[in-house]
Amino acid sequence: MKGMRIGITGATGFIGSHLASLAHEQGHAVVAYSRGRRAVPVADEHLQQPKKSPQELPETPLDALVHLSGESLMGLWTPEKRDLIWKSRVDFTEAMVAHLGTWKPENRPKVLVCASGAGFYGNSGASAVDESSPRGEGFLADVCAGWEKAAHRAEALGMRVITLRTGMVLGRDGGAFPLLRRVFACGLGGRLGSGQQWMSWIHIEDAVKMILKAITTETLRGPVNLCAPEAVTNAEFTQKLAAALHRPAFFHAPAFALKLLLRGMADEMLLSGQRAHPRVATESGYRFTYPDLSSTFKALI
């Protein structure tokens, strides 16, 4: 497909910056939206999001818009934090889509790719889930379902909508991996709770390749599980990371301590999980560069 103009909200973030670089390498023009002053070196155009009404993106011709911005899930899930998470994802996206409706039709993106999360499935236990599986229960499931519903309102504007149900994204320069590497390198790593909760993950390189494939494949729409085909339990993740670093992983974080310290975040992000399968990606012919955890840790370390 010929070069496109791709807008990215959250373009200075971990996933956004990698996506901008790959899009630039593949001959696409990048329009970086940001509320801060940090620049994206490969961007062809930088546009400032108004801080008081950030959903009002400055209008510019776009072929696709990738919406990645949102309040971090890390931290204590106080009522105020939960409110920020909801507003920055659900309310923001709803208002952003409404604002896109005020753009000139020729400037509106033909494709909207909106972030979501594997948390859509709630705690799936040992049961595998794919894009056809129903939503689960819990705060994150509610947020993801509301987020996706808000994004799909863009279909009324004639846009093709894709929602990314993302697992843990692993990369050297962002996400959880740099911290995990430091902890495990010091011999302080270990399983969380029982260690039997499932973890869906993906290498950053595969994540951004899949996003670009979703943009350029006109038959793709709806939810896409942004995760590798090999989900693992927390205990297996711990063992493989420790082995890759040649360090022990003797420490164990008891469930009761995590719940006491982190409140709701521990229950939904650390002590439960999803055994998600990327059915849509594999059926579309996507071939993973890093399909298993061992090769991923080898590449990262």
Backbone as numpy.savetxt, mean C-alpha at the origin, in Angstrom:
# Nx Ny Nz CAx CAy CAz Cx Cy Cz
2.46 0.56 -24.63 1.62 1.75 -24.63 2.50 3.00 -24.63
2.07 4.02 -25.39 2.86 5.24 -25.47 2.92 5.93 -24.11
3.86 6.86 -23.98 4.05 7.54 -22.72 2.79 8.24 -22.25
2.52 8.15 -20.95 1.33 8.74 -20.35 1.75 9.82 -19.37
0.80 10.68 -18.99 1.00 11.63 -17.90 0.35 11.04 -16.66
1.19 10.67 -15.69 0.72 9.98 -14.50 0.89 10.88 -13.28
-0.21 11.22 -12.65 -0.17 11.99 -11.41 -0.05 11.06 -10.22
0.71 11.46 -9.21 0.90 10.64 -8.01 0.73 11.51 -6.78
-0.28 11.21 -5.94 -0.35 11.85 -4.63 0.49 11.00 -3.68
1.15 11.65 -2.73 2.09 10.91 -1.90 3.35 10.56 -2.68
3.69 11.40 -3.64 4.82 11.10 -4.54 6.16 11.12 -3.85
6.26 11.76 -2.68 7.54 11.80 -1.97 7.66 10.65 -0.97
6.62 9.84 -0.85 6.66 8.71 0.09 7.43 7.53 -0.46
7.48 6.48 0.32 8.24 5.27 -0.02 7.78 4.67 -1.34
6.50 4.32 -1.44 5.99 3.71 -2.67 5.93 4.75 -3.79
5.46 5.95 -3.47 5.31 6.98 -4.49 6.61 7.33 -5.19
7.70 7.45 -4.44 8.98 7.82 -5.05 9.51 6.70 -5.95
9.33 5.45 -5.53 9.75 4.32 -6.38 8.88 4.23 -7.63
7.58 4.48 -7.47 6.69 4.45 -8.63 7.05 5.56 -9.62
7.36 6.74 -9.12 7.76 7.85 -9.99 9.01 7.50 -10.78
9.98 6.89 -10.13 11.23 6.52 -10.81 10.98 5.50 -11.91
10.18 4.46 -11.62 9.92 3.44 -12.64 9.10 4.01 -13.79
8.11 4.84 -13.48 7.32 5.44 -14.54 8.19 6.29 -15.46
9.12 7.05 -14.86 10.04 7.87 -15.64 10.93 6.99 -16.53
11.43 5.89 -15.96 12.28 4.97 -16.74 11.53 4.40 -17.93
10.23 4.18 -17.79 9.44 3.57 -18.86 8.88 4.60 -19.84
9.30 5.86 -19.69 8.94 6.87 -20.68 7.68 7.63 -20.39
7.16 7.53 -19.15 5.96 8.27 -18.79 6.35 9.61 -18.15
5.51 10.60 -18.30 5.70 11.87 -17.61 5.07 11.78 -16.23
5.77 12.27 -15.22 5.32 12.17 -13.83 4.91 13.55 -13.32
3.69 13.63 -12.78 3.21 14.83 -12.11 3.13 14.51 -10.62
4.00 15.15 -9.84 4.10 14.85 -8.41 3.26 15.84 -7.60
2.30 15.31 -6.85 1.51 16.13 -5.92 2.07 15.95 -4.52
2.29 17.05 -3.81 2.85 16.96 -2.47 2.40 18.15 -1.64
2.22 17.90 -0.33 1.90 18.99 0.59 3.16 19.61 1.17
4.29 18.93 1.03 5.56 19.45 1.54 6.38 20.07 0.42
7.59 20.46 0.77 8.48 21.10 -0.20 9.49 20.14 -0.82
9.51 18.92 -0.32 10.45 17.94 -0.85 10.12 17.64 -2.30
11.14 17.60 -3.15 10.94 17.40 -4.58 11.16 15.93 -4.96
10.54 15.53 -6.06 10.77 14.22 -6.66 11.67 14.46 -7.86
12.94 14.03 -7.82 13.91 14.39 -8.87 13.47 14.06 -10.29
12.72 12.95 -10.47 12.37 12.52 -11.82 11.07 13.15 -12.32
10.38 13.90 -11.48 9.08 14.44 -11.87 9.22 15.51 -12.95
8.29 15.51 -13.88 8.25 16.53 -14.93 7.52 17.78 -14.45
6.68 17.60 -13.43 5.91 18.73 -12.91 5.63 18.49 -11.43
5.80 19.53 -10.62 5.50 19.47 -9.19 4.33 20.41 -8.90
3.30 19.89 -8.24 2.14 20.70 -7.91 1.88 20.62 -6.41
1.62 21.75 -5.82 1.40 21.84 -4.37 -0.06 21.57 -4.03
-0.28 20.63 -3.12 -1.63 20.42 -2.61 -1.93 21.45 -1.54
-3.01 22.21 -1.66 -3.35 23.16 -0.60 -3.53 22.43 0.73
-2.89 22.92 1.79 -2.93 22.22 3.07 -4.29 22.29 3.74
-5.03 23.38 3.54 -6.32 23.52 4.20 -7.40 22.69 3.52
-7.27 22.46 2.23 -8.23 21.63 1.51 -7.45 20.76 0.53
-6.71 19.76 1.06 -5.78 19.00 0.23 -6.45 18.17 -0.85
-7.78 17.96 -0.74 -8.44 17.20 -1.79 -8.55 17.98 -3.09
-8.35 19.30 -3.03 -8.47 20.13 -4.22 -7.16 20.13 -5.00
-6.93 19.07 -5.73 -5.70 18.96 -6.50 -5.68 20.00 -7.61
-4.56 20.70 -7.80 -4.46 21.64 -8.92 -4.70 20.92 -10.24
-5.52 21.50 -11.08 -5.91 20.84 -12.32 -4.78 20.88 -13.34
-4.55 19.74 -13.97 -3.58 19.61 -15.04 -3.97 18.37 -15.85
-3.68 18.33 -17.15 -4.06 17.15 -17.93 -3.37 15.89 -17.41
-4.14 14.83 -17.16 -3.60 13.56 -16.68 -4.23 12.40 -17.45
-3.42 11.37 -17.69 -3.96 10.12 -18.22 -4.34 9.18 -17.09
-3.59 9.25 -15.97 -3.85 8.39 -14.83 -3.49 9.14 -13.56
-4.19 8.80 -12.47 -3.90 9.37 -11.15 -3.75 8.21 -10.17
-2.61 8.17 -9.48 -2.36 7.16 -8.45 -2.43 7.86 -7.10
-3.38 7.47 -6.30 -3.65 8.15 -5.03 -3.08 7.29 -3.88
-1.96 7.74 -3.30 -1.27 6.96 -2.28 -1.21 7.64 -0.92
-1.63 8.89 -0.81 -1.43 9.62 0.44 -2.44 9.20 1.50
-2.02 9.33 2.76 -2.89 9.00 3.88 -2.12 9.03 5.19
-2.80 9.25 6.29 -2.20 9.26 7.62 -1.56 7.91 7.93
-0.36 7.92 8.51 0.32 6.68 8.87 -0.51 5.87 9.86
-0.48 4.55 9.69 -1.19 3.66 10.62 -0.38 3.40 11.89
0.89 3.75 11.88 1.74 3.50 13.03 1.41 4.45 14.17
1.53 3.95 15.40 1.27 4.78 16.57 0.08 4.27 17.37
-0.15 4.88 18.50 -1.27 4.48 19.34 -2.59 4.85 18.66
-3.50 3.90 18.62 -4.79 4.15 17.98 -5.76 4.77 18.98
-5.47 5.99 19.35 -6.37 6.76 20.19 -7.58 7.16 19.35
-8.66 7.63 19.97 -9.81 8.11 19.16 -9.39 9.18 18.16
-8.46 10.06 18.57 -8.01 11.12 17.66 -7.24 10.53 16.48
-6.40 9.52 16.74 -5.64 8.88 15.68 -6.57 8.16 14.70
-7.54 7.45 15.21 -8.50 6.75 14.34 -9.24 7.75 13.45
-9.59 8.89 14.02 -10.29 9.91 13.26 -9.42 10.43 12.13
-8.13 10.65 12.42 -7.20 11.12 11.39 -7.05 10.08 10.28
-6.94 8.82 10.66 -6.81 7.74 9.67 -8.02 7.71 8.75
-9.22 7.81 9.34 -10.44 7.76 8.54 -10.54 8.98 7.62
-10.34 10.16 8.17 -10.50 11.38 7.38 -9.48 11.47 6.24
-8.22 11.03 6.51 -7.17 11.15 5.50 -7.33 10.15 4.37
-8.12 9.11 4.59 -8.33 8.10 3.57 -9.73 8.18 2.97
-10.74 7.97 3.77 -12.10 7.91 3.26 -12.62 9.30 2.87
-12.63 10.22 3.83 -13.16 11.56 3.55 -12.34 12.28 2.48
-11.01 12.15 2.56 -10.12 12.79 1.60 -10.43 12.30 0.19
-10.52 10.97 0.03 -10.74 10.40 -1.30 -12.10 10.78 -1.85
-13.11 10.78 -0.99 -14.45 11.17 -1.42 -14.45 12.61 -1.94
-13.81 13.50 -1.20 -13.75 14.91 -1.61 -12.89 15.08 -2.86
-11.79 14.32 -2.96 -10.92 14.41 -4.12 -11.65 14.01 -5.39
-12.40 12.91 -5.32 -13.15 12.45 -6.50 -14.20 13.48 -6.90
-14.88 14.06 -5.90 -15.86 15.10 -6.21 -15.18 16.28 -6.89
-13.98 16.63 -6.44 -13.25 17.74 -7.05 -12.82 17.41 -8.48
-12.44 16.15 -8.74 -12.08 15.76 -10.10 -13.24 15.97 -11.06
-14.45 15.88 -10.53 -15.64 16.12 -11.36 -15.76 17.55 -11.82
-15.05 18.49 -11.18 -15.08 19.89 -11.59 -14.02 20.20 -12.65
-13.12 19.25 -12.91 -12.10 19.47 -13.94 -12.73 19.42 -15.33
-12.06 20.03 -16.28 -12.48 19.90 -17.66 -12.41 18.42 -18.06
-13.40 17.88 -18.74 -13.41 16.45 -19.09 -12.13 15.99 -19.77
-11.56 16.86 -20.61 -10.33 16.45 -21.33 -9.11 16.37 -20.41
-9.18 16.97 -19.23 -8.06 16.93 -18.29 -8.16 15.80 -17.27
-9.36 15.27 -17.07 -9.57 14.24 -16.06 -8.79 12.97 -16.39
-8.22 12.32 -15.36 -7.55 11.05 -15.62 -8.55 9.99 -16.08
-8.10 9.14 -16.98 -8.96 8.04 -17.45 -8.92 6.87 -16.48
-7.86 6.84 -15.65 -7.68 5.75 -14.69 -7.39 6.34 -13.33
-8.08 5.84 -12.30 -7.77 6.20 -10.92 -7.33 4.92 -10.21
-6.08 4.93 -9.72 -5.55 3.82 -8.92 -5.46 4.32 -7.50
-6.22 3.70 -6.60 -6.29 4.19 -5.22 -5.76 3.14 -4.25
-4.92 3.58 -3.33 -4.41 2.69 -2.30 -5.54 2.17 -1.44
-5.39 0.96 -0.95 -6.26 0.38 0.06 -5.33 -0.53 0.88
-5.83 -1.61 1.42 -4.96 -2.48 2.21 -5.52 -3.88 2.32
-4.62 -4.84 2.59 -5.05 -6.22 2.82 -5.90 -6.31 4.08
-5.86 -5.25 4.91 -6.71 -5.19 6.07 -8.19 -5.24 5.73
-8.53 -5.07 4.45 -9.91 -5.20 3.98 -10.51 -6.54 4.41
-9.66 -7.58 4.46 -10.14 -8.93 4.75 -10.23 -9.22 6.25
-9.87 -8.24 7.09 -9.88 -8.47 8.53 -8.86 -9.53 8.91
-9.13 -10.30 9.93 -8.26 -11.40 10.32 -8.76 -12.67 9.64
-8.08 -13.08 8.56 -8.56 -14.22 7.78 -8.08 -15.55 8.33
-7.25 -15.51 9.39 -6.73 -16.76 9.94 -5.90 -17.51 8.91
-6.04 -18.84 8.87 -5.25 -19.65 7.94 -5.93 -19.78 6.58
-7.12 -19.23 6.42 -7.84 -19.33 5.16 -7.28 -18.35 4.14
-7.00 -18.83 2.93 -6.50 -17.96 1.88 -7.63 -17.07 1.37
-7.30 -15.82 1.05 -8.29 -14.89 0.52 -7.76 -14.29 -0.78
-8.66 -14.02 -1.71 -8.29 -13.31 -2.93 -9.29 -12.19 -3.16
-9.20 -11.56 -4.33 -10.00 -10.36 -4.58 -11.51 -10.62 -4.57
-11.92 -11.88 -4.68 -13.35 -12.21 -4.65 -13.86 -12.47 -3.24
-12.96 -12.50 -2.26 -13.35 -12.80 -0.88 -14.08 -11.61 -0.26
-15.02 -11.88 0.68 -15.76 -10.77 1.30 -14.89 -9.99 2.27
-15.32 -8.80 2.61 -14.61 -7.98 3.58 -14.71 -8.63 4.96
-13.70 -8.33 5.79 -13.69 -8.86 7.13 -14.25 -7.86 8.13
-13.87 -8.04 9.39 -14.35 -7.18 10.46 -13.20 -6.41 11.09
-13.52 -5.29 11.72 -12.51 -4.50 12.41 -12.39 -3.10 11.84
-11.64 -2.28 12.53 -11.46 -0.89 12.13 -10.80 -0.77 10.76
-9.73 -1.54 10.54 -9.04 -1.45 9.24 -9.92 -1.93 8.10
-10.70 -2.97 8.33 -11.62 -3.44 7.29 -12.63 -2.35 6.96
-13.13 -1.66 8.00 -14.07 -0.57 7.76 -13.42 0.55 6.96
-12.19 0.92 7.33 -11.48 1.99 6.63 -11.27 1.61 5.16
-10.76 0.40 4.92 -10.47 -0.02 3.55 -11.75 -0.08 2.71
-12.83 -0.59 3.28 -14.09 -0.66 2.54 -14.61 0.74 2.21
-14.52 1.66 3.18 -14.95 3.03 2.93 -14.07 3.73 1.92
-12.78 3.47 1.99 -11.80 4.04 1.07 -12.10 3.61 -0.36
-12.33 2.31 -0.55 -12.60 1.79 -1.88 -13.93 2.30 -2.43
-14.92 2.38 -1.56 -16.23 2.90 -1.99 -16.09 4.34 -2.49
-15.30 5.14 -1.76 -15.09 6.53 -2.16 -14.38 6.60 -3.51
-13.38 5.73 -3.72 -12.65 5.73 -4.99 -13.55 5.34 -6.15
-14.43 4.36 -5.92 -15.28 3.86 -7.01 -16.32 4.88 -7.46
-16.49 5.96 -6.70 -17.38 7.02 -7.16 -16.85 7.67 -8.44
-15.55 7.50 -8.70 -14.96 8.07 -9.91 -15.47 7.37 -11.17
-16.05 6.19 -11.02 -16.60 5.49 -12.19 -17.73 6.29 -12.82
-18.45 7.05 -11.99 -19.53 7.89 -12.53 -18.99 9.01 -13.41
-17.68 9.31 -13.27 -17.03 10.32 -14.10 -16.37 9.71 -15.33
-16.58 8.40 -15.53 -16.03 7.72 -16.69 -14.63 7.17 -16.49
-14.16 7.11 -15.24 -12.81 6.60 -14.97 -12.84 5.09 -14.69
-11.79 4.42 -15.09 -11.56 3.04 -14.68 -10.88 3.09 -13.31
-11.42 2.36 -12.34 -10.93 2.45 -10.96 -10.32 1.13 -10.52
-9.13 1.23 -9.93 -8.41 0.07 -9.38 -8.08 0.39 -7.93
-8.33 -0.55 -7.02 -7.98 -0.36 -5.61 -6.93 -1.39 -5.21
-5.87 -0.92 -4.58 -4.71 -1.74 -4.26 -4.78 -2.23 -2.82
-5.09 -3.51 -2.63 -5.13 -4.10 -1.29 -3.72 -4.57 -0.94
-2.98 -3.64 -0.34 -1.53 -3.79 -0.20 -1.15 -4.50 1.09
-0.20 -5.44 0.98 0.39 -6.06 2.16 1.59 -5.26 2.63
2.46 -5.87 3.43 3.68 -5.20 3.89 4.64 -5.05 2.72
5.03 -3.82 2.42 5.94 -3.56 1.30 7.37 -3.52 1.84
8.24 -4.34 1.27 9.60 -4.49 1.77 10.59 -3.81 0.83
11.39 -2.92 1.37 12.43 -2.24 0.60 13.51 -1.74 1.52
14.68 -1.45 0.97 15.82 -1.01 1.78 15.61 0.38 2.38
14.86 1.22 1.68 14.83 2.64 2.03 13.50 3.13 2.56
12.63 2.24 2.98 11.35 2.69 3.51 10.51 1.56 4.02
9.35 1.91 4.57 8.49 0.89 5.15 9.07 0.34 6.43
8.66 -0.86 6.79 9.07 -1.47 8.07 10.44 -2.13 8.01
10.93 -2.47 6.80 12.13 -3.31 6.72 13.38 -2.70 7.35
13.71 -1.42 7.11 14.93 -0.88 7.73 14.96 -1.03 9.25
13.82 -0.80 9.91 13.77 -0.96 11.36 13.89 -2.43 11.74
13.18 -3.31 11.03 13.28 -4.74 11.32 14.71 -5.23 11.16
15.39 -4.76 10.13 16.76 -5.20 9.90 17.66 -4.80 11.06
17.51 -3.57 11.55 18.34 -3.14 12.67 18.07 -3.95 13.93
16.79 -4.20 14.19 16.43 -4.96 15.39 16.96 -6.38 15.31
16.77 -7.04 14.17 17.21 -8.42 14.02 18.73 -8.51 13.96
19.39 -7.51 13.36 20.85 -7.52 13.29 21.48 -7.44 14.67
20.76 -6.86 15.61 21.25 -6.77 17.00 20.90 -8.02 17.80
20.26 -9.00 17.16 19.89 -10.22 17.86 18.67 -10.05 18.74
17.87 -9.00 18.49 16.72 -8.70 19.34 15.40 -9.06 18.67
15.46 -9.74 17.52 14.24 -10.08 16.80 13.53 -11.27 17.41
12.27 -11.42 17.06 11.50 -12.56 17.55 10.07 -12.48 17.07
9.32 -13.54 17.32 7.94 -13.59 16.87 7.06 -12.69 17.72
5.91 -12.33 17.17 4.93 -11.51 17.87 3.76 -12.38 18.27
3.44 -12.40 19.55 2.35 -13.23 20.03 2.62 -14.69 19.74
1.63 -15.39 19.20 1.77 -16.82 18.90 2.67 -17.06 17.70
2.81 -16.06 16.83 3.58 -16.22 15.60 2.82 -16.93 14.50
1.58 -17.33 14.77 0.80 -18.08 13.78 -0.03 -17.19 12.86
-0.03 -15.88 13.13 -0.78 -14.96 12.26 -0.08 -14.85 10.90
-0.88 -14.78 9.84 -0.33 -14.76 8.49 0.04 -13.34 8.08
1.09 -13.24 7.25 1.58 -11.96 6.77 1.62 -11.96 5.25
0.97 -10.98 4.64 1.08 -10.77 3.20 2.10 -9.67 2.98
2.98 -9.85 2.03 4.10 -8.95 1.82 4.40 -8.85 0.33
5.22 -7.87 -0.05 5.66 -7.73 -1.44 6.93 -6.89 -1.49
7.83 -7.22 -2.39 9.03 -6.41 -2.61 8.61 -5.12 -3.31
9.24 -4.02 -2.97 8.88 -2.72 -3.53 8.97 -2.72 -5.05
9.93 -3.46 -5.61 10.06 -3.50 -7.07 8.84 -4.12 -7.72
8.35 -5.23 -7.14 7.14 -5.85 -7.68 5.93 -4.97 -7.45
5.89 -4.27 -6.32 4.73 -3.42 -6.02 4.55 -2.34 -7.08
5.61 -1.64 -7.43 5.46 -0.54 -8.39 5.28 -1.06 -9.82
5.86 -2.21 -10.13 5.63 -2.81 -11.45 4.17 -3.20 -11.62
3.59 -3.75 -10.55 2.18 -4.14 -10.61 1.27 -2.92 -10.74
1.62 -1.82 -10.07 0.81 -0.61 -10.18 0.82 -0.09 -11.61
2.01 -0.06 -12.23 2.09 0.41 -13.62 1.36 -0.53 -14.57
1.43 -1.83 -14.28 0.70 -2.79 -15.12 -0.80 -2.56 -15.00
-1.26 -2.25 -13.79 -2.69 -1.98 -13.60 -3.12 -0.74 -14.39
-2.24 0.26 -14.42 -2.55 1.49 -15.16 -2.66 1.22 -16.65
-1.74 0.44 -17.18 -1.62 0.27 -18.63 -2.43 -0.90 -19.18
-3.02 -1.72 -18.31 -3.83 -2.85 -18.77 -5.30 -2.45 -18.69
-5.90 -2.16 -19.84 -7.23 -1.58 -19.86 -8.32 -2.52 -19.37
-8.03 -3.83 -19.32 -9.03 -4.78 -18.86 -9.04 -4.93 -17.34
-8.05 -4.36 -16.66 -8.00 -4.48 -15.20 -8.82 -3.38 -14.55
-9.65 -3.77 -13.59 -10.41 -2.81 -12.81 -10.83 -3.50 -11.51
-11.19 -2.70 -10.51 -11.59 -3.26 -9.24 -10.40 -3.56 -8.34
-10.59 -4.43 -7.33 -9.51 -4.69 -6.37 -8.38 -5.53 -6.94
-7.16 -5.20 -6.51 -5.96 -5.96 -6.86 -5.16 -6.18 -5.58
-4.93 -7.44 -5.23 -4.10 -7.73 -4.06 -2.64 -7.45 -4.40
-2.08 -6.43 -3.76 -0.70 -6.06 -4.02 0.17 -6.82 -3.02
0.41 -8.08 -3.34 1.20 -8.94 -2.46 1.82 -10.07 -3.27
2.87 -10.67 -2.74 3.55 -11.79 -3.39 2.72 -13.06 -3.23
2.98 -14.07 -4.06 2.18 -15.30 -3.98 2.48 -16.16 -2.75
3.56 -15.87 -2.02 3.92 -16.68 -0.86 3.69 -15.92 0.44
2.46 -15.99 0.96 2.22 -15.45 2.30 2.87 -16.38 3.32
3.27 -15.83 4.45 3.96 -16.63 5.48 3.38 -16.28 6.85
3.60 -17.16 7.81 3.23 -16.83 9.18 4.29 -15.90 9.77
3.94 -15.22 10.83 4.89 -14.33 11.50 6.11 -15.10 11.98
5.90 -16.33 12.46 7.02 -17.16 12.93 7.98 -17.47 11.78
7.42 -17.79 10.59 8.26 -18.10 9.43 9.00 -16.85 8.95
8.32 -15.73 8.93 8.95 -14.46 8.56 10.13 -14.19 9.48
9.92 -14.37 10.78 10.97 -14.15 11.78 12.17 -15.05 11.54
11.91 -16.33 11.31 12.99 -17.30 11.10 13.79 -16.98 9.85
13.11 -16.61 8.76 13.82 -16.36 7.51 14.62 -15.07 7.56
14.11 -14.05 8.22 14.87 -12.81 8.34 16.09 -13.02 9.23
15.93 -13.74 10.34 17.06 -14.02 11.22 18.12 -14.84 10.49
17.69 -15.83 9.71 18.64 -16.66 8.96 19.38 -15.84 7.92
18.68 -14.93 7.25 19.32 -14.10 6.22 20.38 -13.20 6.82
20.16 -12.77 8.07 21.11 -11.89 8.76 22.12 -12.66 9.62
21.97 -14.00 9.63 22.85 -14.86 10.45 22.83 -14.43 11.91
21.64 -14.22 12.42 21.45 -13.81 13.81 20.38 -14.68 14.45
20.43 -14.84 15.76 19.36 -15.57 16.45 18.11 -14.71 16.53
16.99 -15.36 16.81 15.74 -14.63 17.00 15.03 -15.24 18.22
15.63 -15.03 19.37 15.15 -15.66 20.60 14.02 -14.88 21.27
13.97 -13.58 21.00 13.02 -12.75 21.74 11.58 -13.00 21.28
10.67 -12.83 22.21 9.26 -13.07 21.94 8.46 -11.94 22.58
7.64 -11.28 21.77 6.80 -10.20 22.28 5.43 -10.78 22.63
5.11 -10.94 23.92 3.82 -11.55 24.30 2.64 -10.71 23.82
1.56 -11.39 23.48 0.39 -10.70 22.97 -0.16 -9.70 23.98
-0.20 -10.08 25.27 -0.79 -9.18 26.25 -0.01 -7.88 26.36
1.33 -7.96 26.22 2.16 -6.76 26.32 1.92 -5.84 25.13
1.83 -6.43 23.93 1.57 -5.62 22.74 0.21 -4.94 22.81
-0.79 -5.68 23.30 -2.12 -5.09 23.43 -2.13 -3.95 24.44
-1.37 -4.13 25.54 -1.32 -3.11 26.57 -0.64 -1.84 26.07
0.45 -2.02 25.31 1.24 -0.89 24.85 0.64 -0.18 23.64
0.07 -0.96 22.73 -0.32 -0.39 21.43 -1.82 -0.33 21.20
-2.60 -0.77 22.16 -4.06 -0.71 22.06 -4.53 -1.40 20.79
-5.47 -0.81 20.07 -6.08 -1.49 18.93 -5.13 -1.81 17.81
-4.06 -1.06 17.66 -3.12 -1.32 16.57 -2.53 -2.72 16.66
-2.22 -3.20 17.89 -1.62 -4.52 18.07 -2.56 -5.61 17.58
-3.84 -5.52 17.95 -4.81 -6.55 17.56 -4.94 -6.67 16.05
-5.01 -5.54 15.36 -5.32 -5.58 13.92 -4.10 -5.60 13.01
-2.96 -5.07 13.47 -1.80 -5.00 12.59 -0.70 -5.99 12.94
-0.63 -6.41 14.19 0.49 -7.25 14.62 0.07 -8.66 15.01
-1.09 -8.82 15.59 -1.50 -10.11 16.13 -2.53 -10.83 15.27
-2.99 -10.20 14.20 -3.87 -10.84 13.23 -3.31 -10.56 11.84
-3.84 -11.21 10.84 -3.28 -10.99 9.51 -4.13 -11.62 8.42
-3.58 -11.61 7.22 -4.30 -12.09 6.04 -3.38 -13.00 5.22
-3.93 -14.11 4.80 -3.20 -15.00 3.89 -3.70 -14.70 2.47
-3.30 -13.52 1.99 -3.83 -13.01 0.72 -3.09 -13.59 -0.47
-3.83 -13.87 -1.53 -3.27 -14.41 -2.78 -3.52 -13.42 -3.92
-2.50 -13.12 -4.73 -2.65 -12.13 -5.81 -3.26 -12.75 -7.07
-4.50 -13.18 -6.99 -5.13 -13.88 -8.11 -5.22 -13.01 -9.35
-5.65 -11.75 -9.19 -5.82 -10.87 -10.35 -4.49 -10.64 -11.06
-3.43 -10.42 -10.28 -2.11 -10.17 -10.88 -1.61 -11.38 -11.66
-1.74 -12.56 -11.06 -1.23 -13.76 -11.73 -2.06 -14.10 -12.97
-3.38 -13.92 -12.88 -4.23 -14.21 -14.04 -4.01 -13.20 -15.17
-3.52 -12.01 -14.83 -3.23 -11.02 -15.87 -1.88 -11.26 -16.53
-1.14 -12.27 -16.03 0.14 -12.62 -16.63 1.34 -11.98 -15.96
1.14 -11.31 -14.81 2.28 -10.69 -14.14 3.20 -11.77 -13.58
4.51 -11.61 -13.81 5.52 -12.55 -13.30 6.33 -11.84 -12.24
6.30 -12.36 -11.03 6.98 -11.73 -9.91 8.49 -11.86 -10.02
9.17 -10.75 -9.79 10.64 -10.78 -9.72 11.08 -11.43 -8.41
10.31 -11.19 -7.35 10.62 -11.74 -6.02 9.38 -12.47 -5.49
9.19 -13.74 -5.91 7.98 -14.47 -5.52 8.03 -15.09 -4.13
9.24 -15.24 -3.56 9.36 -15.90 -2.26 10.19 -15.04 -1.33
10.03 -15.29 -0.03 10.64 -14.43 0.98 12.16 -14.59 1.04
12.65 -15.80 0.82 14.10 -16.02 0.91 14.85 -15.20 -0.14
14.36 -15.23 -1.38 15.02 -14.45 -2.44 14.87 -12.96 -2.18
13.75 -12.57 -1.58 13.55 -11.14 -1.26 14.53 -10.67 -0.22
14.67 -11.43 0.85 15.64 -11.02 1.90 17.06 -11.04 1.37
17.38 -11.99 0.50 18.71 -12.04 -0.09 18.98 -10.78 -0.90
17.98 -10.33 -1.66 18.16 -9.12 -2.46 18.27 -7.88 -1.60
17.51 -7.82 -0.52 17.50 -6.64 0.33 18.73 -6.56 1.23
19.31 -7.72 1.55 20.42 -7.73 2.51 21.76 -7.96 1.84
